[in-house]
Amino acid sequence: MKIDADHKEFLEQVKADGKEYLIKFGNCGQSTFAALAKNFGLENDQAAKAAFAFGGGLGGTGLGPCGALGAAALFVSSLLGREISKMETDSPFDYGKGMGLIEELINAFRAEYNGITCRDVQLCLMGKIYDVSTPQAHDVFVADGSHEKCCGRAVSFVCGALAEMAARGDLEI
């Protein structure tokens, strides 16, 4: 997929889709992956199902990486990672372009949110950490507006970062 020189429309569409999916369907990880897959023309139900686990900082614990960040890394890997059929022949230490893009994404995310965990994003944007591990606790998070303010912003951020990488020609389908 080639992105034309004026990629602003593509960038805004990817970011808007990510935020819309999050608000409509929940789960930052799955919403991120679905928005990226739609806009990059790479619909993949198995990978989108796998991205579900990233929601709420890995299984709703808040302890792992932000779900949007984890899903974006999964998306990059789905494009540039090592295939199962090549695991015997390709070195696991040949990180290639994919790992470099994931590192770039992580560094940008860390600079934006003072960390990479779900809790880091909450603390940076809301000034406190929420428990999102149960439906009742998650309801408080949503009622406080934090779901959209924290998760919506993070989903939009990573979707935009990957759209920028595509515009540079680093992510092609």
C-alpha angles and dihedrals in degrees: 000000000000121000115211122238092263096060097158093103091052091046093051092046094053092048093046093048091051093052093043092051091049094051094044101039108015126217111102094214097051093040091052093049093045093050092048092046092050095049096042092046093241107122107181118168094187093055092043088053089050090051089059089079091064092063115119095011096307115333094350093295096118087217098100131063118302106280092234091054093047092049092048089053089049089051093052089048091051088058102036107016129110116279121233090240089059099046092099095049106031120073116245086220094061093095095173127178097322096065091048091053092048090051090050090051093049092049092050091047092049091050091050098045105023091244142012107250126099088246092051090057092048093049093046096049104028103025093235143061122248131206107234097167098106132043090246093050091046089052089058090050091052095042090054089056091244095121092064096033096048108023096032091053094046093048090049091047096053093041089053092047092054091046088054090051089052091049089055089052095249096117116047131165 
